[in-house]
Amino acid sequence: MRATRRFRRLIPVGGLAVLLIGGLTGPPVPAVAAVPQVAAAPAVAAAPAVAAAAPGDAATDRHGKGDLAALRQLRQRQEDAWARGDGSDYAALHTADADVVTFSGDHLRTRAGIAAGMQYYFDTYLGGTRIVTLTERVRFPEPDLAVIVRTGCVLWPGESTCTEEGLSINTNIAVKRHGTWLYTSFQNTRIRPLGAPAGDTGALPRTG
């Protein structure tokens, strides 16, 4: 049980999808070796994210207000699905051909694959957790295409703030089809600035 807690606390998510070990479109992932504890990091207050549009973007000027509101609603539905541990509802916010790449390099493909993978994560590792978005920047390269960069973390039961070691940054690509915004691509990366202690890559070791 002690090893499980260590593993859980070292799995960050930047506002969205998570990011454990193993490809979940096939057999269950192998067990993960215990990771040594790291020194406690300062807490980072969890503040509501504001969807800030990139200044001077023509597409933002034309479409920003209504689209930003829709993207905020999409993010809220995503956070709610996560908190309920509902992989199907979480995946429903993505296009049928969407890709989710986790910080450990797992690649969940298609809406069905995202649903199965996320449900496995929720059932196995992430029960009772919730995601927090700390910062968010949105730009519209095209009227029906949004690039969203967020920072955030996963909060475990009883936690109310992110720690610096748990922060990650993710890029979300959303598309508007038939008037509805959906995510079509997601990439998450743990925040490990250059100059971090040697050997601290942020990656969890695999076994098997």
N, C-alpha and C positions, 0 to 999 in steps of 0.2 A: 504493500500500500504506500509505503514511503517513496519507493521508486516511481510509482504512478504519479504522485504529487509533483515530484521533480519534473517529470516529463510534461505534465500538463502546464506547469507554470512557464515552461520555455517554448510554448507554442503561441506566437503573437499573430494578430491579424490586424491589418490596417484598415479598420472600418468595415471590412467585408469578409469575403470568404476565407475559409481556414485551410489548415495548412499544416497538415500533419505528415504522415509517412505512408508511402506505398500507393500503388495505383488501385483505385477502388472500382474500376469497371470489371475487375477479375476477382480472384479469390481474396479472402481477407488478408490484410497486410501483415507482415511478420512482426514479431515482438520487437520493441525498441529498447536498446540498452539504456540503463540508468545514466543520466547525465549529471556530473558533479554540480553542486550548487554554486552559484556565483554570488559575489558580494551584493548586498542589498543596494538597489539604485534609488535615487530620489524619486518621490512620487510626482506624477504629472497630473495636474487637475484636469478632470474630464469636463470640457465645456461644450455646449451645443455648437455644432459646425454651422457655418453660414456659407451657403453656396455662392461664392464670389465669382462673377464673370470676369473674364480677362478684359482689361480696358482697351478700348479702341478696336475691338473686333467687330467688323461690320455685321456678321451674322448675329452676334449678341445684341447689337443695337436694334436689329429688326425683330428678333424673336425671343430675346432674353427673358423677359419677365414671366410670360406664361410657361415657357419651357423650363426655366429654373424652378418654378413652383412644381411642375410635374416631376422633375428630377428629384426634388426634395421629398415628394410623396413616394417616389420609387425607393429612395433610400430608407424612408421610414418603414415601408412594407418589408424591406429586406431585413432591417433590424428586428422587426416584430416576428418575422418567420424564424429568424435565428433564435430569438429568446424562447419561442415555443418549441424549438428543436424540430421543425417541420421541413424536411428536405424537399418535399414536393412543392410546397409553397415558395420556398427559397428559389428553386429551379424555375418556377413559373415566371419569374421576373427576368428571365433570360430568353434570347431567341432560341429556336429549335436547334440551330447549328452552333451554339455558343461554345466558347473555350474558357476554362478557368484554370490558371496555372498558379499553384500555391508557392509559398516561399521556399519550400523544400524541393520544388521541382515537379511535384505531382501534377499531372495534366488530366483534368476532367473534361471529357468531350461530349457535346450535345446536351440538350436539356435533360434527357433521360439519364445520361451519365452523371450529370451534376446532381440530380435528385438522389440517385443511388449512393454516390460518394458522400454527399453532405449528410444524408441520413445515417450512414455508417459512422461518420465523425460524431454526429450528435449523440447517437446511441452508445458509442464506445468511449469517447473522450470528453465531449463538450456539454454534457447535461448540466443545465442550470447556469450556463454562461451567457453573456451578452456582449455585443460589440459596441464600441464607442468610437465615434468619429471626432477628432480634435480639430483638424483643419481640412478645408476643401477648396479646390480651385476648379472652375468649370470654364471651358472655352468651346466655341462652336466653329470648327473648320468649315463646316457646311451647315445649312439650316437644319438638316435632319440627322446630324452627326455631332455627338458631344464627347469631348475628352475630359475626364474627371480624375483629378489627382487628389488623393486623400491620405492623411495620416491618422492613426488610431491604434487601438489595441483590443484584446479580449479581456473582459473582466470576469474573474471566477467568483463563485458564490462568496458573499461577504466582502468583496472588494468594491471600492468606489472610485479609485483613481488608477491611472496607468503609471507604470514605472518606465524609466528611460530604457531599460534593457528589454522591455516588452513592446516597444513601439515598432511599427512597420509602416511602410508607405506603399500604396497601391495605385495602379492606373486602371481605370474603368472606361471602356468604350461603350457608349450607348447609342442606339439608333432609334429613329422615330419611324414606325411603320403603321400606316393607316391611322395616323393621329395618336399613336400610343408609343411611349418610350419604353425600351427594353435594353438590358445589358447584352452585349454580344461578345465581349472579351474582357478578361480580368487577369492582371498580373500583380503578384504581391512580393515584396522584398523587405526583409528585416533591415532596420536602420543600424548599420555598422560603419561609422565614419572611418576613413583612412586614419591610421594611427591608433586604432583599437589594439588592446593587448594581443601579442602574438598568439596565434592558434585559436583566437575567438572569432570564428567565421559565422556564428549564428546558426550553423547547420546542425541538425541532429543526426547522429550516426545510425546507419542501417545495420541490421543483422541478417544473416542468412545469405 
